[in-house]
Amino acid sequence: MRYLAMFLVLMTLPAFSTEKDNTVSASSMLSQTAGRWQGELQYRDYQSNTWQGLPMSVAIIAQPDEVTTVRTAQFDDGPQTGIVTITTVTLVDPVASSLSYAMFRRGRPTDVGLSRIVDVAQGADTSHWTIVTVETRKDGDEVAHVRETTTRDGDLLTTLKEVNSANDNKEVWLPRNRSVLRRTGS
């Protein structure tokens, strides 16, 4: 009876969020994106200052370890390039508060990186949340800070990639591209 009373007292104590808890939540959130998605890969046309889009389909498979996902995205990049397939393997490390990835695309070297998870915001339920990651890496011809904000709003999943030059000592984030997807199946 004493153990039951202690258990009930512990259940009523407020939960304290830690960075480790956030990354555990991040891995859980990303695992719950498993399924099929359709939408667009959008990129910023800097000359016209407008978003341009290419139809895209995405399949995400959550692995049994609950921290790894495999994402395969396909889009048509026009008559010269044709269908582009990008497969990304992502692993959330709860201890290091990081997200490591490897991206595979025909005709390009494997893109491997490590991002810090800087923010995790849980919404009203498990299908409403935001995860923000940041890393410093080569972007185009220069080194840049790259921030990705992934937001799930029910059956809508949006990832915005922004860049900030690492060489100009300014805090100016420019949108680079984004994916806007709607769940089409599990």
GIDA-V885475 format. One record per backbone hydrogen bond with DSSP energy under -0.5 kcal/mol. CO is the residue of the C=O (numbers start at 0). NH is the residue of the N-H. E is the energy in kcal/mol with one decimal. If there is no record, write none. Layout:
co & nh & e
CO & NH & E
CO & NH & E
This chain:
co & nh & e
0 & 4 & -2.2
1 & 5 & -2.3
2 & 6 & -2.6
3 & 7 & -2.3
4 & 8 & -2.2
5 & 9 & -2.6
6 & 10 & -2.1
7 & 11 & -0.8
8 & 11 & -0.9
8 & 12 & -0.6
9 & 12 & -0.9
14 & 16 & -0.5
17 & 21 & -2.1
18 & 22 & -2.0
19 & 23 & -2.2
20 & 24 & -2.6
21 & 25 & -2.6
22 & 26 & -2.5
23 & 27 & -2.1
24 & 28 & -3.0
25 & 29 & -2.7
26 & 30 & -2.2
27 & 31 & -1.6
29 & 32 & -1.6
30 & 33 & -1.5
34 & 59 & -2.8
35 & 183 & -3.0
35 & 184 & -1.4
36 & 57 & -2.8
37 & 181 & -3.3
38 & 55 & -2.9
39 & 41 & -0.7
39 & 179 & -2.5
40 & 53 & -2.0
41 & 177 & -2.7
42 & 44 & -0.6
42 & 51 & -2.7
43 & 45 & -0.9
44 & 48 & -1.8
44 & 49 & -1.2
49 & 44 & -3.0
51 & 42 & -2.5
53 & 40 & -2.6
54 & 75 & -0.7
55 & 38 & -2.5
56 & 73 & -2.6
57 & 36 & -3.0
58 & 71 & -2.7
59 & 34 & -2.2
59 & 61 & -0.5
60 & 69 & -2.3
62 & 65 & -1.9
66 & 91 & -2.4
67 & 62 & -2.9
68 & 89 & -2.6
69 & 60 & -2.7
70 & 72 & -0.5
70 & 87 & -3.1
71 & 58 & -2.2
72 & 85 & -2.7
73 & 56 & -2.3
74 & 76 & -0.7
74 & 83 & -3.5
77 & 81 & -3.0
81 & 76 & -2.9
83 & 74 & -1.9
84 & 105 & -0.6
85 & 72 & -2.9
85 & 87 & -0.5
86 & 103 & -2.9
87 & 70 & -3.0
87 & 89 & -0.5
88 & 101 & -1.8
89 & 68 & -2.1
90 & 92 & -0.5
90 & 99 & -2.6
91 & 93 & -0.7
92 & 96 & -1.0
92 & 97 & -1.6
96 & 116 & -2.5
97 & 92 & -2.9
98 & 114 & -2.8
99 & 90 & -2.8
100 & 112 & -2.1
101 & 88 & -2.5
102 & 110 & -2.2
103 & 86 & -2.4
104 & 107 & -2.0
109 & 111 & -0.7
110 & 102 & -2.9
112 & 100 & -2.3
114 & 98 & -2.6
115 & 117 & -0.8
115 & 133 & -2.1
118 & 131 & -2.8
119 & 121 & -0.5
120 & 129 & -2.1
124 & 122 & -0.5
124 & 127 & -1.7
126 & 153 & -3.6
127 & 122 & -3.1
128 & 151 & -2.7
129 & 120 & -3.0
130 & 149 & -2.9
131 & 117 & -2.2
131 & 118 & -1.4
132 & 147 & -2.3
133 & 115 & -3.0
134 & 136 & -0.5
134 & 145 & -3.7
136 & 143 & -3.1
138 & 141 & -1.5
141 & 138 & -3.4
142 & 165 & -2.1
143 & 136 & -2.6
144 & 146 & -0.5
144 & 163 & -2.1
145 & 134 & -2.0
146 & 161 & -2.9
147 & 132 & -2.4
147 & 149 & -0.6
148 & 150 & -0.5
148 & 159 & -2.4
149 & 130 & -2.6
150 & 152 & -0.5
150 & 157 & -2.7
151 & 128 & -1.9
152 & 154 & -0.5
152 & 155 & -1.0
154 & 182 & -2.6
155 & 152 & -3.0
156 & 180 & -2.6
157 & 150 & -3.2
158 & 160 & -0.5
158 & 178 & -2.0
159 & 148 & -2.3
159 & 161 & -0.5
160 & 175 & -3.4
160 & 176 & -1.2
161 & 146 & -2.6
162 & 173 & -3.3
163 & 144 & -3.3
169 & 171 & -0.9
170 & 172 & -0.5
171 & 173 & -0.6
173 & 162 & -2.6
175 & 43 & -1.5
176 & 160 & -3.1
177 & 41 & -3.6
178 & 158 & -2.1
178 & 180 & -0.5
179 & 39 & -2.2
180 & 156 & -2.7
181 & 37 & -2.4
184 & 35 & -3.0
